[in-house]
Amino acid sequence: MAKIKSLADLRKLQEDVLSEFKVRENSKEPDRVVQVKVGMATCGIASGAKDTMKYFVEDLEQEAIDAVVTQTGCMGFCYAEPTVEVTLPGKEPVVFGHVGKEKVHEIIERYIKRGEMIDGIIPVNFKTIDD
């Protein structure tokens, strides 16, 4: 972290922290914004999920996309870690596997911004009790 030498430096740091916090915890109306859940169980963390979450927070904030970025526990796809569930407003959740920095960028650019389906989706192969 750079040293704070002036009030302007402190204000800039405050602005950066608040902006990042907004992207990560924008949960007043989660159904109206993009929801990103990063699997942060032991296997996810060991595979780089902390970096994946950081990339989502930074890139969504840079692109000015209203989103909620949170962590979740095991999604059951240990073979495909790091895994990420993305829910667009009014759509069903989609789970992506092997999500690194490049995949984060592709998910944001193609799936979130344009609604295009991309490689890396883990297919849903189960039904819930409610179905």
ZAMARGU-4260 file (C-alpha; in steps of 0.2 Angstrom, whole numbers, plus 5000, padded with zeros to 4 digits):
<rodrens>
0) 5000/5000/5000 | 5006/5017/4996 | 5009/5030/5009 | 4996/5043/5012 | 5005/5060/5011
5) 4990/5072/5009 | 4971/5074/5012 | 4969/5071/4993 | 4978/5054/4995 | 4966/5049/5009
10) 4951/5054/5000 | 4956/5044/4985 | 4959/5029/4995 | 4942/5031/5004 | 4934/5032/4986
15) 4943/5016/4980 | 4938/5006/4996 | 4920/5012/4995 | 4918/5008/4977 | 4925/4991/4979
20) 4914/4988/4994 | 4899/4993/4984 | 4902/4980/4971 | 4905/4967/4984 | 4891/4970/4995
25) 4877/4978/4984 | 4863/4968/4992 | 4849/4980/4995 | 4840/4973/4980 | 4849/4958/4974
30) 4836/4952/4962 | 4839/4968/4952 | 4857/4966/4949 | 4869/4953/4943 | 4873/4941/4957
35) 4890/4932/4957 | 4894/4918/4970 | 4912/4912/4971 | 4914/4894/4978 | 4926/4897/4993
40) 4926/4880/5001 | 4944/4872/5004 | 4945/4865/4987 | 4940/4882/4979 | 4952/4892/4989
45) 4966/4879/4985 | 4962/4881/4967 | 4963/4900/4967 | 4945/4906/4971 | 4951/4921/4982
50) 4960/4928/4966 | 4944/4924/4956 | 4933/4934/4968 | 4946/4948/4968 | 4945/4949/4949
55) 4926/4949/4948 | 4926/4963/4961 | 4939/4973/4952 | 4932/4970/4934 | 4914/4973/4938
60) 4918/4989/4947 | 4929/4995/4932 | 4915/4991/4920 | 4902/5000/4931 | 4891/4985/4932
65) 4879/4984/4947 | 4882/4967/4955 | 4883/4958/4971 | 4899/4948/4973 | 4898/4935/4987
70) 4907/4919/4993 | 4898/4903/4996 | 4903/4886/5002 | 4905/4870/4992 | 4895/4869/4976
75) 4900/4850/4974 | 4910/4853/4958 | 4927/4850/4966 | 4934/4844/4949 | 4931/4861/4941
80) 4937/4873/4954 | 4937/4888/4955 | 4918/4888/4952 | 4907/4903/4950 | 4888/4904/4950
85) 4881/4919/4940 | 4863/4925/4940 | 4857/4938/4929 | 4841/4948/4934 | 4826/4937/4929
90) 4836/4922/4923 | 4841/4905/4930 | 4858/4904/4939 | 4873/4897/4928 | 4888/4889/4936
95) 4905/4891/4927 | 4920/4880/4931 | 4939/4883/4930 | 4937/4901/4932 | 4953/4911/4931
100) 4957/4929/4927 | 4954/4926/4908 | 4938/4917/4911 | 4932/4931/4923 | 4934/4944/4909
105) 4925/4932/4896 | 4911/4930/4908 | 4909/4948/4911 | 4911/4953/4892 | 4901/4940/4884
110) 4889/4932/4897 | 4885/4947/4908 | 4885/4961/4896 | 4879/4953/4880 | 4869/4937/4887
115) 4879/4925/4876 | 4882/4908/4882 | 4900/4903/4883 | 4911/4887/4886 | 4914/4882/4904
120) 4896/4880/4910 | 4893/4865/4922 | 4877/4857/4916 | 4863/4855/4929 | 4860/4837/4931
125) 4848/4836/4945 | 4831/4842/4951 | 4827/4849/4967 | 4813/4842/4978 | 4802/4856/4974
130) 4802/4852/4955
</rodrens>
